[in-house]
Amino acid sequence: MQKSITLFLLLALLFSGCYKVNKLEVKKPAHLIPKDKMVDIITDMEIIHSVVVYNREHYPEYGSKEKSYYQALFNHYHVTKNQIRDNMEYYISQGNEMAKIYEKVMAKLAKKQAVLDEQLRIKEGKKALKDNPGENFPFLFRENSFGTLCINPVN
């Protein structure tokens, strides 16, 4: 009988000690940034972070331009570092809301990557056409009226 009482008290103590460990209450910021604007801000922050990491690795003389990039971001969206931090903490505490925001961020980044890939493909095609005027290509490329490369069928 005494073992069961002791076990019950230990379990009660254990569960009462763990209550609300993962439930940090984050108050809604005074200047709540709308979700769509947060998507844009986080997308640009991800791009800035990528640029900074790339430049640090490839250009040792690059120095720290990170602050100026983020300051330009703050100026562009008319927000402060503290506002972004408070809003990030709030949306993270909401869990599902932050997941939805990041889904939109990833979709925007994927679209931007697709545009960059297409521009790179066009640039490489133009360079290849300039370097080799077409005799060695199984298909000849030409620019259409919109300025993009297209395949010109061989006669």
Buried (B, 14 or more C-beta within 10 A) or exposed (E): EEEEEEEEEEEEEEEEEEEEEEEEEEEEBEEBBEBEBBBBBBBBBBBBEEEBEEBBEEEEEEEEEBEEBBEEBBEEBEBEEEBBEBBBBBBBBBEEBBEBBBEBBEEBBEEEEEEEEEEEEBEEBBEBBEEEEEEEBEEBBEBEEEEEBEEBEEE
